[in-house]
Amino acid sequence: MWDLDLAERGAERIAWAEKLMPVCRSVGAVFKRDRPLEGLRIGCCLHVTKETAVLVKVLSEGGASVALCPSNPLSTQDDVAAALSELGIQVYAYRGMPPREYYEAIGKVLSHRPHITVDDGADLTSTVHKIMHGVRDEGVAWASSVLSDPRGSCSEVFGGTEETTTGVVRLRSLETQGLLLYPVIAVNDSPTKRLFDNPIGTGQSVLDGIMRATGVLLAGKRLVVAGYGQVGSGIAMRARGLGCEVIVVEPSPVRALMAAMNGFRVTDMNEAAEVGDIFVTATGNINVIRREHFLRMRSGAILANAGHYDVEISKNDLSSISERVEKVSELVTKYVLHDGRELYLLAEGRLVNLVAAEGHPPEVMDLSFSLQALAVKYLAENRERLGRRVYVLPEEIDDAVARGKLESMGVKLESLTEEQKRYLREWRLGTS
Ligand SMILES: NC(=O)c1ccc[n+]([C@@H]2O[C@H](COP(=O)([O-])OP(=O)(O)OC[C@H]3O[C@@H](n4cnc5c(N)ncnc54)[C@H](O)[C@@H]3O)[C@@H](O)[C@H]2O)c1
């Protein structure tokens, strides 16, 4: 557990993030004036970072009382948790929480009987749904163990938001099966989130994580990216910028074609495994790099994951083919295979950008978290109207956030003339 002495440093880092998050600041100013969240209890399950602290402050300025648990056991910045606690936020997080405590923290957030859940990866939302639908597993048992009335604790939730692709996949699965209990806004799917946070934020911070963990020179390395989706394409682009030879592994024909036409070498993991120096998974899928791939890798290969869960690089397979496992540093684990080759796993296979670095830079989280705050307000204002579905925020909200960001950057937008607006709505005009 962290020490309250860390709070001062945490507060300084939060203030630094806040300076770089002007759109969140202006949403906070409006919230402070209008108090759209007065009387609401919000349960957040988010990476406990300085940027998250800015979001929590905005929600509090809107009148909500907020309880926070982490969305990954290793991503908590302890100084930020201490600073939030000093500010009176109920925060149940410290870096390196074991699985039981991680789920107990989710239970503690539920003990505040939230009206709205704000999630990153859907661990909080799925715990609510498991409790309400009577699904028992170890995580639910741990979360319930801190609740005198688990169902009662979940019964007042009337809406939720979701930050990441993996969480949205789970929500859509609940929706398709008719099991979703309340409306959830897929903030991840807003253009102002997915076009910036996923490729640009992750592209920079994943490479930052690899560099902080290993100190290796990226120029001249062969870097294999598994998944050329929103996240993977950003990592590939930034790695190329740093001088890597980038190889993409991708099962979707369209995405693979896009990677090939963007000039990347595209192949399957079996072939990539033989030549890669650094491997990064960004798929949201399971066992993307597994036994048969490890057995082809060159000694010294570095393995890192950017996907939400630590399931993309099979740690079980890696252990099963290893003679010994050694911790080289807090962030690097060495697996010595039976034939003497060495493979280096970063951040225990968890999100390398959040565990080995500080997650996305504040400028990018300014967009994602402005959307999150506005999504919470949207839920509060539209609770009677929304059904048990996964929603995307209205385009006007997206545009307002993008516009606010552009203003803060001093970037001018072109204005359409009335004639141009009419022309774009016209079907009669064509070749002249
Ligand atoms: N590290 C971060 O900070 C961060 C930020 C945003 C999203 N994420 C997470 O990153 C993951 C990817 O998100 P996204 O938005 O790019 O999703 P996406 O759906 O846009 O892309 C995933 C890609 O992976 C491909 N894929 C699936 N299985 C594969 C396999 N076995 N081998 C290679 N490729 C495979 C898919 O075809 C797809 O193109 C999710 O888990 C998401 O939650 C992490």
The ligand as an ORCA input file, in Angstrom:
! r2SCAN-3c Opt
* xyz 0 1
  N      -2.379     -0.155    -24.258
  C      -3.327      0.752    -24.286
  O      -3.221      1.809    -23.680
  C      -4.555      0.508    -25.109
  C      -5.269      1.591    -25.657
  C      -6.397      1.324    -26.432
  C      -6.794     -0.001    -26.624
  N      -6.083     -1.022    -26.047
  C      -6.414     -2.439    -26.237
  O      -5.657     -2.899    -27.369
  C      -6.346     -4.006    -27.972
  C      -6.558     -3.715    -29.457
  O      -7.429     -2.601    -29.590
  P      -7.783     -1.973    -31.019
  O      -8.601     -0.774    -30.730
  O      -6.568     -1.855    -31.853
  O      -8.702     -3.157    -31.616
  P      -9.001     -3.441    -33.149
  O     -10.164     -4.361    -33.160
  O      -9.051     -2.168    -33.919
  O      -7.699     -4.232    -33.661
  C      -7.325     -5.517    -33.267
  C      -6.653     -6.184    -34.465
  O      -6.064     -7.414    -34.041
  C      -6.276     -8.371    -35.063
  N      -6.105     -9.716    -34.515
  C      -7.013    -10.515    -33.871
  N      -6.452    -11.698    -33.563
  C      -5.161    -11.652    -33.999
  C      -4.081    -12.573    -33.970
  N      -4.192    -13.784    -33.426
  N      -2.893    -12.198    -34.524
  C      -2.738    -10.974    -35.074
  N      -3.738    -10.049    -35.141
  C      -4.936    -10.400    -34.602
  C      -7.679     -8.043    -35.569
  O      -7.932     -8.607    -36.865
  C      -7.648     -6.532    -35.583
  O      -7.168     -6.018    -36.807
  C      -7.645     -4.163    -27.166
  O      -7.445     -5.111    -26.160
  C      -7.830     -2.775    -26.568
  O      -8.679     -2.805    -25.453
  C      -4.970     -0.783    -25.315
*
